[in-house]
């Protein structure tokens, strides 16, 4: 039951951030449209605005709730263990399963804010880290293409394009049963966490 709840919260957290951003921009766009043009003051636009506001509000509320729980769990761990884990620097957040670090005392903690469980290890438990990505290929329109016979029509031409995607931060830990931990995130976040971990572990 606990793992199912944690998985559900992790999925909600994954979609909450983009949902809040997209719905917020949609609501602003709809509001500006209604204010600037009478033609946009229709029931359809109004319904879209209301729905976007509701989605944005619920997403932000969920993120605020998860932040409160995560911060509360880290503060509770600090009180129980007399350590100093940084609640403002959590690897994996806003997922309920995240890592917290205490650079001063050379500790790390695996935390689950949905269950309140945590495990504390020496910082040496973390052996290595890196970020990885996958190369995806797609066919993109590259131009008007060749002309069809003596007509003014052109056949579209396509070219194969490669893009990097599915970025993930990879942690190698001193656990024979589960030596690799993967956190999916943006390229910018993955690069940022590599630098942060270097500063925490080697700084």
N, C-alpha and C positions, 0 to 999 in steps of 0.2 A: 504493500500500500504506500509506504513512504517513498520507495523508488519511483513508483508510478506518478505520485504527486510531484516529486522533484523533476521528473522528465516533462510533465505537463507545464510546470512553471518555467522550465528552461526554454521550452518552445514558445511560451507566451512572451518571455523576455526577449527572445530572438526577434520576434515580430513587433514588439512594443515600440522600439526606438524608431524604425522606419515608418510604422503606422502613425506615430505621433507627428513626425516631420511632414509626411505627405498629407495627412488630414489637416494639419495646421495650415500648410500652404494652400490647400484646396479651399479651406474656410475663408482665408484672407482673400484669395482670388474671387470667390463667389461674392463676398461682402463688397469688395471694390467694384465688381461688375454691377451690382445692384445700386450702389451709390452713384456711379458715374453714368449709367445709362438706364433709362426707364424701360427700354426693351428687355433688359435682363431681370426685371422685377416680376418674374413669373413664379408660379407655384413649384415648378420643377427646380429652378435655381434655389428657391427658399428651402425646399426639402433637402437638396444637396448640401446647403450651408448648415442646416441643423444636424444632419447625419455626420458631416465632417467634424463639427464642433463636439458632438457626443463621443466620436471615436478618439479625437485628440484628447479630450478630458479623461476618458477611461484609460488611455494609454499612459498619460502622464501620472495619473493616480496610481496605476499599477507599478510604474517605475519608482515613484516616491515611496510606495509601501515596501517594495523590495529593497530599496536603498536603506530604509529605516531598519528592516530586519537584518540586513547584512552588517550595517554599522553596529546594531545592538549586539549581534553575535560576537563580533570582534571585540567590543568593549567588555562583554562578559568573559571572553577568553582571557583578556588582559587582567581582569580582576581575579579570576581563578588561578592563573598561573604566575601572576606578578611579572608578566612580560609586557612588551610594548609594540604589539602588532599595529601596523599603520592601516587604519580603516579607510583612508583616502586613496589607497593604492592597491586595489584588489584585482588580481589576475583572473579573468573569467567573468567578472561582473559585467552586465546585470544578471547573468545566470545564477541560480541559487547555489550552485557548486562553484567555488572559487578558491584561490590561494591568497593567503595574507603573509606578509613578511615582517620580521623584526630584525632589521639590519644590526642594531646595537648588540643584541644578544645572540645573533647568528642562528635564528630560528625561522622556520616556515610552518604554516598551518594549512591543512586541507580542511575546508569548511563547507557545510551545507546548511544554508539559512532556512530551508524548508523543513528540516528535521531538528536543527540545533546541534547536530553532530560535528565533531572536529577531531583532528589528529595532528599532533605537533611533532615535528622532526627537526633534527639539526640541519642547518643550511647546506651542509655537505651532502645531504640526501639528494640534492639537485646536482646531477653530474654534468649536464650539458644542455644547451638550448640552441635553436635555430628556427628559421621560418622557411616554409616550403610553399610551392604553388603548383598548379597544373596549367598546362598549355592547352587552350581550347581553339579549335579551328572552326571557322564559319565562312560562308560564301557571301561577300558583300558586293553591292552594285558599284561598279568602277567607272561607269560612264555611259554615254548614249549608245555605244556599240556600233556594229556595222549597219550600213544602209540596206534596206530590203529592196532589191531590184532597182527599178527606175522610180520608185515612189519616194515620198518624203519620210517614210517610216523607218525607224531604226530598231534593230534587235538589241535589247539590253545586254551588256557584257558584265560578267562577274569575275571576281578574283578571290582566291583563297587567302584569308587573313587569319593570323595567329594572335591570340590575346592571352595574357596571363590572368588566372582567376583562381578561386577557391583557396585563398591564402590561409595558412594556419601556422600557429606557433607550436613548435614541437619541443617538448621537454623530455629529457632522458633522466630517469631517477634510479636510485639504488633499490629496485624491487624486481626480483627475478620473475615474479608472476605477471607483473604489469610494468615493464621497464619504460614504456613510452606513453606520454600523455599528450593529447592533441587539443588545441583550442582554435576553433575557426574564428577568424576576424579579418578586418580589412588589411590591405598591404601596409598602410600607414601605421595602424595599430600594432601589427606584427613587428615592424621595424622598430617602433617605439619601445615595445616590451623587450626586445633583444637588448637595446641600449639600457633600459632600466635594470634588467637582470644583471647585466655586466657591472653596473654601478652598485647594485645591492650585494652581489657576491664578491666582486673583486675590488670594490671601492674602499 
